Every structure is written in C-alpha cells, then in structure tokens.
C-alpha cells in the first residue's frame, strides 16, 4: 500500500518532469492476458528522492503453480486474506497516473498492469516507459547477460531476495542511481530520450535491425537464443508489419512471448505479395518456427474425390500428391484437408447448407428416411422425394467451390512479378502447382527444376488464388516448357 506521507527529506516535486516509478510485479505465469499479479512493489521517485511507495500482495483468484512458488517463494498460504487487485485498482491507477514506469523488461510488467486494470473496468495507458534491460544492453553492449541478477552483479550492487517485488524494485532504483552517477547529465538525458522513442521495442533486439527495415514486400524471420527460429512472417510492408508485432503485445500472449524471446531479426525483400507468400510457406516448412501454427509441413493430406459412376464422394489420402496432374485427370479432387475429420466437417457443412442427404453422401449409415429429412433439412432423396440423379447433380454443383484446379499448362511456367515502386522484379518457377523457386531473370528461372517436387497444399492455394486472374495482380505468365513457335508434331 502507499505510505501515509512522503519521506521528510523528499524534495518538492518538479511539475515539468513526471515522477519515476520503479516497478516490479510477480505473477502466476507469463501469459499476460490469463495469468495474474500476486505481488506488486513500486517506488515513486522525484528529483532523485523516493517520495512514495506501494507494496502489496494480491490474491490472484487461482492456484499458484509449483514452479512459481519455487521461483519466488510465494505460496497459496501466504496470500490467504490478501486483497484482490480489483479492490485497489482505482487508487492504484490514480497513483500511477502521469508517471514514467521503469522496470526490467518494462512491457511485461506494463502488460500485466493494463490487463489487470481492464478486468477491473478501468482503462490505463502509460505514455512513458523506460526499460532497464534495454538500457543495460545500450550501456554494456558486449556483456553476455542482461538479466537483473547479472546486471546487479556487474555493478557490485548487493541484491535482496530474488524474484520478490519489493527487493527487485529497490534493486532497480539502486542500479539507476549507479548509472546516473556514472554519466554526465546531458549524456544521460540523451540516452533516456532515445529509449522513450523506442519504448515499444523488444528489450533483447538490437535497434539497428529495426531501424534498417525497408517499407517493401518480403518475409521476416525472428530468432531467439542460439538462433532458435521463433516466427516467420510476410508482408507487403516489412517495416510496418514487424513493428506492429510489438504494439499489441499486452493484448496477445503470443506477441508478448515473441517480444520477450526475440534476439535476432532477418528479412528478405521480394518483388511483391506472391513472392512473399510463397517464400513464407517455404521457410515455415523448412525451419519449423515454434510460434508458427499455420503453413507447417503436412505429411498426409486428405481430399474428397468423386470417381465417374460412383454414388457419392470418397475420401482419399495419398501419401504424396506429387502426381496431382494424373490424379486430377482421373477424377476431380474437392478440397485439401489436414485430417479426415476436417474433410468430413467440411462436407457436413455443405450437406447442411444445400439440404443434401447425409445418408446418400456417406455421412451416416442406415436405410430409409434420414433424420435430416424428418427435420426438413433434406429434400428427400433417401425416401424417393428427389431422384438420385437430381441429388447427385446438386451435390456435385455444391462441391464445385472446393474443386482443385487442373494444371492448364503443358509443363513448367515462370510467373513474372514486379514491384511498382522499387522496380524490383522476380520470376517464380512452378510445375504442376509445385513451387520450384524464384530467380531474378527468365533465363535463371528456366534452370530451376526438381526431379520430384513435393506438392504443398499451402503453395497450391497461394498459386491458384493468384493465377485465377494474373493480370489483376500485375503478373505475367510464361510457359518454360512450351515448344518453339515453328515446331510441328512428327
């Protein structure tokens, strides 16, 4: 709780300079939207003196995980009878209002505060944040570790109990005083101003990597410790998209996890959106980043196929779809799904929307009138009210939006893509919906080939979407394996 009065030796507040609040929170976990604060400590400093403080444990309303207890020493018994943060949210928000928040990895603590206040029905926005972790990286760029214990040890500051809010907040204040004493006033202020301008950026990521981002199409790669691939993304504006990851980290657990772990950034410029999407799908399958959920490599795909003369569509699960052209020549494929369950769910939705018979479509067993017919959701092909031929026609028409496109060219093609502003161009080589790679010229694209290119569901979807109307996307398609104009059949 806040102290009843400011210390006697506190100097008068300077209205031109907002107070600094050295803050630390202990929590039930790292998910800023779902975990809760169990302890908070804050020192309010004005004119280099502590003028107020707030220290308080909180009942999180959930069981504290054993791992958190081992780390902090805080267990469930210690918080019995403690107030819920909701009960003091309003006075705490008022106490913090207008202050500059200072913390080690400040966006983590700030995100927990914002979400706690939001649950209490309050809107809290701190316009000024200073991250001591980022300051440490700026002041000691060659140091290997920048966690709080390592920084305190490097400056010969004796820490209190690790991972306890009051001791960590006091340690931050001591560290701040040490830094302030080691630097000229003008240099220190310039350093703080630079940090304020970059307050939303990840603490572990070098500023140069973000400052040099171009506003062009491409893919970007986030890496963590030991170059562990964290995330691959794409955008038509790399700079805007990458910086956007760190604007909503307090609202999204994945973005916060990314902001806390990212230590290295790489990017590749592309000629446009098609090249960016193809390269993203390729990199995700190659690197398997831990935070990418979509575009991962699929070992076994499922599709619906309706052979000629068959009464209903059948599930097919080819081990590989490298021979897709031959498969489509036999009978159309409808949809590509990651599992039979997804395929059946998609077909069930079509059956329901078009009032088809789930029994005739193979979704339920039995004889006679189906249950959907009794509910008026089937036109009655199961009981003679609709002919089997009419039902089959309606069913095939209903499946058409899912039908895979046949490959309309004789062999490989090259798709020319050119960025309107940068004038950068690229040629993407494709054979039977299989992406072979990209090159800077038509001649180089003609040399791209593969003995047995693997069919990829995501690349197919990307290519089929762009190739339905290439001119609208500013693309030019050239056949690489087309015979010469004067060629005649023997």
N, C-alpha and C positions, 0 to 999 in steps of 0.2 A: 504494500500500500504506500501511497505518497507520504512523505514526512510531514509533520504538522507545520514546520516552518523551515525556511532556508537556513543554512549554516550562518553563524554570526559573521564569519569572515567572507561571506559571499559579496562580491562587488555588485553595484547596481546593473540591471540588465541594459544592454545596448539595443535599442529598438531597431537599429539598422541591420543588425546581424542576428538571425534567428538562433535560438539555443540549439546546442548539440545534444542529442540523446543517444548515449552509448547503450545498446540494446542487445539482449540475448534471450532466446526462448529455448526451452527444452520441450520436446514433443513426443507423441506416441509413435511416430514414424516419420517418413519422408514425403508422404503424399499430402501435399498442401491443401487439397480440396476435401480429403477424407479423414486425415489424422487430426489430432487436437493438441493444443498447448497444455502442458502440465505444470510449467513453471516459467515465470517471466521476471526479469530484472532489468531496470533501466536507470541510468544516471543522467540527470539533466544538468548540462554544463553551460555556463555563460561567463564570458570573459576569463576563461581558463580556471574557473572555480565551479565545484559542484554546488548547485543551488537547490536541488531537489532530487528525490529518488523514489522509485516504485519497485517493490519486491513483493511477489505474491505467488503462492502455489494455486493450482486450479484443479478442480475435479473435471476430468475430461468426459465423463459420462460413458466411458468404455474401459475395458480391462487394459492395463499397461502390459505390453508384450515383455516376455522374459528378457529378450535381447536389450530392450531399452532399460530395464532395471539393472542389468549387468553393466551397461554403459554409464548410466547416470547415478545409480544408487537409489533412485526414486521408485518405490513400490506402491501398490494399491493401498496398503495400510496407512502410509504417510499422507495420503490425500483424502482420507476419510474426514468428512466435515468441512473440507475446503469449499470455497465458493466456486460456482460455475462462472466461466468468463462472461457469459451473457449478463450476469448480475452487475458486473462493474464495467461493462463495455462502454456505456455512455461517458462516465467520468474518465475512463482511461483514454478514450478517443479525444476528449477535450484536453486532457493533459498532454497528449502528443501533438495536438493541432499546432501547425505553424513551425514545428521543429524540424531540424535536419536529423534524419535517422542514420546512425553509424553502427555497423555490425560487420562481422566477419562472414562474407558471402551474404550481403545485406538483403538481396532479393529473396532469399529463402525465408529469413525472419519476417520480412515485409509481407510476403505472400501469405504466411500463416496469420499474421495480424489482419490483413484485408479480408480473408475468408472468415475469420472469427467474428469480425465486426459485421460482415454481410449476413452471417447466420443470426446475428442479434438485431438485424433490421437496420443497420447503420451503413452509411457509405463513407469510406475513409480513403483518402488519396494523399499520400505524402509526395510533395513535389520535389523534395530534396533528399537524395540518398547518397551515402558515401560508403564504399566497400573497402574495409581494411585489408581484405585478401587481395583486391586489385592494387591497392596502394603498396602492399608488400612486393607484389610482382614488379611494379614500376621502380621501387626503390632498391630492390635486390634482384635484378633480372637473372643473375647467374646462380641464385640459390636453388637447390633441388626441391625443397619442401616449403610450402607456404601455409600449411595448416597452422592453427593458432598455437599449439604447443611448440612447434618448431620455430615459429617467429619469436615467441617469448624467450625461448632458449637462446636464440641468436642475439637477442638484445639483453641478455642477462637479467631478465625480469622473472622474479620468482612467482610461479602461478599458484593459485589456490587449488581447490578441488576441481578436477577436470570435469567438464560437462555438467556443471551446476551454474545456473543462470547468474547468480549474484557474483560469484568468483570470476566468471568469464567476462561479465560486463566491467568489473573493476580492472581486470587484466587489459581489456581494450583501452580503457582510459589511461592506464599506466603506459601502454605502448604508444598511444597518441602523444602523450607528454614527451616521451623519449624522442619520437620523430620530430616533434615541434622544436625541441631544443637543438636538434642536430642540423636544422636547416634555417637559412635566412628567411625572414618574414615574406619577402617578395617571392622567393622560390617556392615556399610552402603554399602560399595562396595560389600561385600559378598551377601547382600540382593539383590542389583541391578543385580549382575551376575546370581543369581538364577532366577530372573524374566526374564532376557533376554533369558535364556534357555527354559522358558515356555511361551514365548510371544504369542503363538498362542492359548493358552488355555482360556476357558471361565472365565470371571472375578469372577463369583459367585460360581464356582465349586471348591471344595477342591482338592488340588494336590494329596493327598493320594489316593483318589478314582481313579484317572487316573494312578498313578504310580503302583498301585496294579493290574491293568488289566492283565489277562493272555492272552497269544497268542494261545488260544484254541477255538474250536467251542462253540457257545452258543447264548443267547439272552441278550440284554441290555435294560435298562429302564431309560429314562431321566424324572426327575420330576422338576417342578417349585416351586413357592411359595406355601406354605401349602400343599406340596406333590401333587400338581396337575399333573396328568400324561400328559407329553408333547409328548413323542415319544417312540415307541418300535421298535427295530430293531434286526437283527440276522446277524451272520457272522461265517465263519469257522475260523476266526482270530479276536477275540473280540478286542484286543488291537489296531490292525491296523485299524479296521473299526471305532471304536469310535473316535480315534484321527483324522481319516480322515474327520470327520464331521467338524472339526474346521480349516481345511486347506483351504477350498474353500468358507468360509462364505462371503467373499467380492464379490463372483460371484453369490451367490444364496440367495434370500431373505428368504427362509425357514430356511436355515442353519444359517443365521445371527439371525433370530428370535429365533432359538433354542439356539444359543450361548449366547444371551442376557438374556434368561429366565431360563436356566437350573441352578438348585441349588443342585441337588442331583442325584447320579447315582447308580444304582443297576445292577447286572448281574447274570445270571445263566449259568453255564457250561453245555454242552450237550456232548453226545458221538460222535456226528457228525452232518452233514448238515441236515439229515432228522429230527432228534430230534429238531434242532434249528428252522427249518421251521414250524414244527407242533406247537411248543410252541409259536412262534411268532404269528401265526394266532390265537391261543387260547387267548393269552394275549391281543391282539388288540381288539378282540370282547368283552373281559371281562372288560378292563379298558377304552376303547374308548378314546385313547390319542388324543389331539386336533390337532396334526400335522401329524397323520397317515391318509392318504387318501385311501389307499388300505387295504384289509383284514377286513374291517368293517363288522359287522353283517348285513345280509340281511334278511329282514322279508318275502320277497316274491320273488321267483326266477321264471324265465321263461325258457322254453325249447321247442324245436321242437319235435314232435312225429309223426310218420307215421304209423298209425294202418294198419293191414292187410286189403286189399280190398279198402282202401281209395285212392282217386285220387291224393292227394297231402298231404304234411305235415301239421300238425295243431299245433297251439300254445297252450301249456298247462301251467297253473300257479297253481300248487299245493300249498296249504297253508304251508304244511310241506312236506319234501321229506324223512321222516323217513322210509317209506315203499318203499324205492327205489328199493329193490330187487323185490318186487311184481310188481312194475310199469314197470321195465325193462323186466320182464317175459312176460308181455302183449304185449309190442311193444318197440322197441329201442327209446331212447331219444338222440337227437342231440344237443349238446351244453348246457351250463348253462349260462344264461344271467341275468343281474341285472334289465333289463326292457324289455318290448315288443319292444320298439324302437331299443334297441341294437340287439335283436333277428332278427328283420326284416332287419336291416342293414347288419348283417352277411349273411343272406340268399340272400339278393340282390347282395352282392359281389360274392357269389358262382354262382348265376344265370348268372351274367355278365361274369365271368371268363370261365364258361363251356358252354356258349351260349345256356342256357336253356331258356324256355319260361316263362317270368314273369307272364303271364296271367294264364297259367296252374299251376304255382306254387303258385297262390293266392296273388301275389303282386300287381296286377292291375285288374280292372274289365273291362267288355266289351265282345264283341263277335267278332269272325273272327280274322283276322290277327292282331297281336300285333304290337305296334310301334317299338319294338326292332327288329322284323323280317324285317320291312321296312328298317332298318339301317344295316341289315346284321349281327345283334348280336344274332339272334335266328335262330335255324336250321329249324324252320317252323312247329313245332308240332301243332301250333294253326291254321294252314291252310292246314294240310294234307301232307306237305312235309316230315314229320317224323311221324312215328306211335306213338300213345300214349304209347304203351308198351316199345318201344325203348327209348322214352323220360323219362319214369319212371325209367328204368334201369339206364340210365345215371345220373338222378337226385339222386337216392339212392347211386350210387357209389361216386358222388361228395360230398355227405353228410357224407360219412364214416369217414373222418378225425375228424369230430365233435362228432362221436358216443360215448356215455358214455360206459365205460367198465362194463360188468356184474361182479358180485362178484363171483370169481371162487372157493371159499371155502364153506364148509358146514356151518360154523359159525364163531366164533372169531379166529383171528390169533395173534401171537406175532412176531414182527419183531426185531431181534437182531441186534444192531448196536454197533460197537466197534471202538474207535479212535486208529489209528495205533501207534501214538507216546505216548499219555498219558495212553493208555491201558484201559481207562475208557469205560465201556460198559453200555448199557441200553436196555430194552425190551419195545417196543411200542405196546400196545394192540389196536386192530382195529376190528370192526364188521360192515360188510356191508358198508364199506367206512367211517364209523363214528369213529373218533379217541376217544378212551376211556381214554387214559392217558399213562404214562410211569412209569416203575419201574426198580429197579436195578437187579432183578432176574426173571427167568422164573416163579417161584412159585408166586411171588408177582404180576406179570403181569396176571397170571391166575385168580387172585382175583378181577381184575378190570372189572367192568361191569356196565351197566346202564339199567334201565327199558325201557326207550325210548330215546336212544341217538339221538340228533338232527343232521340231515345231514347238513354238511357245505361245500359249494362249494369250498372254498379255500383248505380245508383239503383234499377233494376228488382229486383236481388237483395235490396237492403235492404227495399224496399217489399213485395215478395212474402213475405218472411220475417215481417214484422210483421203483414201483412194476412191471413195464413192464420188467425190467431186474435187479432183485435184486442183482445178483452176481456181476454185473459190478459196483454196488455201495457198494460192500462189506457187503451186508445184508444177514441174514439168516431168513427164514420164517418158523414158526412152527404153526401148527393148534392147538388151545387150546381146541376146542370142538370136535376133531376127536375121533371116537370110538376106544377102545383098539384094538390091532392088532388081538387078538383071538376072537373078537366079531362077532357074526353071527346074522342075522336077525331072529326074532321069526317066 
